[in-house]
Amino acid sequence: MSDTQIQPDAQFLARFSEAWNRHDIEALMSFMADECEFHAVAGPDLMGRSFIGREAVREGFQMAWQAFPDAAWLDGEHFVQGSRGISECTFKGTKADGLRVEARMVDVFTFRDGKIAVKNAYRKDRPPVAVAA
């Protein structure tokens, strides 16, 4: 087996996005480095809410589907330059209270050893809209 690590590319990020849309936690975690971080779009700190370490990142990812059971990340565009990457997409999801979020968002990634070490998420602060009954 070669010691050469495959550098993530745009297709790597597209596959990561597809796993989000399948709500497939095992697939998502297969993209993450052993020592990883996830900085969510919202939270009390400057970086939103931070999840540090594999188990915490797993929990943070699953919380997105708990908050938005129908969450979807659509129209993705992915870019990689060296050890950094960006995914831009439209997030759509409905909260339990019936309010719907639809806004453009960006994930900024840092890669290490062919995996995602940091996923830092940003989303436009667009007011939610009520879903028609």
N, C-alpha and C positions, 0 to 999 in steps of 0.2 A: 504494500500500500504506500502511496506517495505521501510525503510530508507537505506537498503543495496544497494549499487551501484554495478552493474555488471562490473567487471574489463575487459577492452578490451583484446582480445586474437588474435591469428593469423587469425582466421576466420573473426573477426571484421575488421582487416586490408585488408583481401581479399575482403570483401564486399565494403570497401571504394575504393579499386582499381577498382572493377567492375563499380562503379558509375563514376569514371574518364573515363573509356572506353565507357560508355554510354553517356558521356558529360551531365550528369544529375546534374545540380547545386543544385537543391532542396535536392536530396539524399545526395550529398556531405556535404551540410551545416547541415544536420541532424546528422552528425558524429562530428561536431565541437562544442566545449564548447562555452558558452555565451561570455566569454572573451577569444579570441583566436588570434593566430598569424600565419602568413605564411611567410616564408623566401624563396624567389624564387631562382632558380639556377643562375640567372644573375642579375646584377644591379650595381649601383655605390658604394655601401657600402660594408664593410667587410662581412656582412651577405647576400650579393646580394641585392635584393630589398625587403624590409620588408613591410608587410601589417598587420596592427594592428587593431583589432576589427572586428566584424562580417561582416559589410558592406564592409570594405576594403578587407578582406579575400575573400569574394564573388567576388569582382572585380578582385582580383589577380588570382583566379581560372579561371574566365571567360577569362582573358587575354591569358591564355595558349591556349585555343581553338581558339581565334582570331588570334594568331601568327601561330598556326598549326591546321588548320581546320580538318585535318585527324589524329590528335594526338592519339596515342595508347601506352599504358603501358603494356608490354607483359612479359610472363615468370616470373611472380611475385613469390617471396619467402618472407614470413612474419614471424617475430619473435617478441615476447613480453616477457619482463622481468620486473615485477613490474610495475612501472609507466612510463616505457620507451618502445619504440617499433621501429622496423626497417622494412622497405620494400625495397627489391632490385628487379629491373626489367630492361627490355630493353625498352627505349623510342624510338619511331619512329614517325616522323612527317615531313610534307612538308610545307615549308614557301610559301608565296604568290609569291616570286621571283623564285620558282621552286627548290630551294636548299633543299635537304633532310638531316635530322639529324637522325642518328641511333647510340645510345650510351647507355651504361649501366649507371644506376643511382641508387641512394639510397635516401630514405626519412627517416629522424630520427624524431620520434614522442615523445612528452611528453603528458601524459594523466592526466586529472583531472576530478574527479567525473564521470567516465565512458565515457568520451568524449575526443576528441583530443583538447588539449590546444595549442600545438605548432606543426607545420609541417615545418620541415627544409629540403629543397631539395638540393641535390648535383647531378651533372651529369658530366661524363667524357667530357673533352674538345676536342672532336674529330672533325676534320674539316668536314663541310657539303659536300655532294656529289651532283652533278647535276643529275636530274632525266632524264632517257632516254625518248626521244620524241616519 
